[in-house]
Amino acid sequence: MSKTIILNVITPQKHVRGMTALEVILPASDGQLGILYNHAAIAGKLDIGVVRYFDEHQSEQLFYIEGGFFHVRDNTITVITGDILSPIELTDEYAQEQMEYAKRLPASNYEELNIRRRAIKRASGLARIVKSRE
């Protein structure tokens, strides 16, 4: 019997289901969270960042999420997020454009500052994925 877990991702635009993994590492709001076979049931909040998982061939796979929530139960992980991007969808130019855009955002009040910080964090996450392919 294979000791694998199933990773499903739901966004408003698409539902990616049935990725088989040996281990999944989530960007939880309080730090990285590793999930292995037979992990206890848990739910929580996800931060903007990179989801890493190791497939059945022990090859590391990555994708970027816009934060959200996760649920683990019966060797199935469900991630609900605003958007998901694979490394193939990202280019270095795109990541740089997103960082330049984020740095140009106004920060004259608390709300604008939070929007700017979130955009910079998002652009940094995109750059990490691009760099991981090099």
C-alpha positions as CSV (number, residue, x, y, z in Angstrom):
1,M,0.0,0.0,0.0
2,S,1.4,3.4,-1.1
3,K,1.7,6.0,1.7
4,T,0.6,8.9,-0.4
5,I,-1.7,11.9,0.1
6,I,-4.0,13.6,-2.3
7,L,-3.7,17.4,-2.9
8,N,-6.7,19.3,-4.2
9,V,-6.6,23.0,-5.0
10,I,-9.7,25.1,-5.5
11,T,-9.7,28.7,-6.9
12,P,-12.6,30.8,-8.2
13,Q,-11.4,30.1,-11.7
14,K,-10.5,26.4,-11.6
15,H,-10.4,23.2,-9.5
16,V,-7.1,21.3,-9.7
17,R,-7.6,17.9,-8.1
18,G,-5.9,14.6,-7.4
19,M,-2.2,15.6,-7.3
20,T,-0.6,12.6,-5.5
21,A,2.2,13.5,-3.1
22,L,4.5,11.9,-0.5
23,E,4.9,15.2,1.4
24,V,3.3,18.6,1.1
25,I,4.7,21.8,2.5
26,L,2.2,24.7,2.9
27,P,2.9,28.4,3.6
28,A,0.7,28.5,6.7
29,S,0.1,31.9,8.3
30,D,2.4,31.1,11.2
31,G,5.1,29.4,9.2
32,Q,5.8,26.5,6.9
33,L,3.7,23.4,7.7
34,G,4.8,19.9,6.5
35,I,2.1,17.3,5.9
36,L,2.9,13.6,5.6
37,Y,0.8,10.4,5.3
38,N,-1.6,9.9,8.2
39,H,-1.3,13.5,9.5
40,A,-3.9,14.4,12.1
41,A,-6.9,16.4,10.9
42,I,-6.2,20.1,10.8
43,A,-7.4,23.3,9.2
44,G,-5.8,26.7,9.0
45,K,-5.0,29.9,7.2
46,L,-2.5,30.1,4.4
47,D,-0.2,33.0,3.6
48,I,0.9,34.2,0.2
49,G,3.7,31.9,-0.9
50,V,4.9,28.7,-2.4
51,V,3.3,25.3,-2.0
52,R,5.9,22.5,-2.4
53,Y,5.1,18.9,-2.8
54,F,7.1,15.8,-3.6
55,D,5.4,13.5,-6.1
56,E,5.5,9.7,-6.1
57,H,8.9,9.8,-7.9
58,Q,10.2,12.1,-5.0
59,S,10.5,15.0,-7.5
60,E,9.8,18.4,-6.0
61,Q,6.9,20.3,-7.5
62,L,6.1,24.0,-6.8
63,F,3.3,26.4,-7.3
64,Y,2.4,29.8,-6.0
65,I,-0.8,30.6,-4.1
66,E,-2.4,33.9,-3.1
67,G,-3.0,32.9,0.5
68,G,-6.3,31.2,1.5
69,F,-7.2,28.2,3.7
70,F,-6.4,24.5,4.0
71,H,-8.0,21.4,5.4
72,V,-6.3,18.1,6.0
73,R,-8.3,14.9,6.7
74,D,-8.1,11.2,5.7
75,N,-4.8,11.7,3.7
76,T,-6.4,14.4,1.6
77,I,-5.4,18.1,1.6
78,T,-7.7,20.7,0.2
79,V,-6.4,24.2,-0.5
80,I,-8.8,27.0,-1.2
81,T,-7.0,30.1,-2.6
82,G,-7.7,33.2,-4.7
83,D,-5.2,32.2,-7.4
84,I,-2.6,29.6,-8.3
85,L,0.3,29.9,-10.7
86,S,2.7,27.2,-11.8
87,P,6.4,27.8,-12.4
88,I,5.7,27.3,-16.2
89,E,3.2,30.2,-16.1
90,L,5.8,32.6,-14.6
91,T,8.8,34.3,-16.3
92,D,11.5,36.4,-14.8
93,E,10.2,39.4,-16.6
94,Y,6.7,39.0,-15.2
95,A,8.0,38.7,-11.6
96,Q,10.2,41.9,-12.1
97,E,7.2,43.8,-13.6
98,Q,5.1,42.8,-10.6
99,M,7.8,44.0,-8.2
100,E,8.1,47.3,-10.0
101,Y,4.4,47.8,-10.0
102,A,4.2,47.0,-6.3
103,K,6.9,49.5,-5.4
104,R,5.1,52.2,-7.3
105,L,1.9,51.8,-5.3
106,P,1.1,54.7,-3.0
107,A,1.6,54.3,0.7
108,S,0.2,57.5,2.1
109,N,-2.2,55.9,4.6
110,Y,-2.6,52.6,6.5
111,E,-4.8,50.9,3.9
112,E,-2.6,51.9,1.0
113,L,0.5,50.7,2.9
114,N,-1.1,47.3,3.6
115,I,-2.0,46.9,-0.1
116,R,1.5,47.9,-1.1
117,R,3.1,45.4,1.4
118,R,0.8,42.6,0.1
119,A,1.8,43.4,-3.5
120,I,5.5,43.4,-2.6
121,K,5.1,40.1,-0.8
122,R,3.3,38.6,-3.8
123,A,6.0,39.8,-6.2
124,S,8.7,38.3,-3.9
125,G,6.9,34.9,-3.9
126,L,6.7,35.0,-7.7
127,A,10.5,35.8,-7.9
128,R,11.2,32.8,-5.6
129,I,9.4,30.4,-7.9
130,V,11.2,31.8,-10.9
131,K,14.6,31.5,-9.1
132,S,13.8,27.9,-8.0
133,R,13.8,26.8,-11.7
134,E,17.3,28.1,-12.4
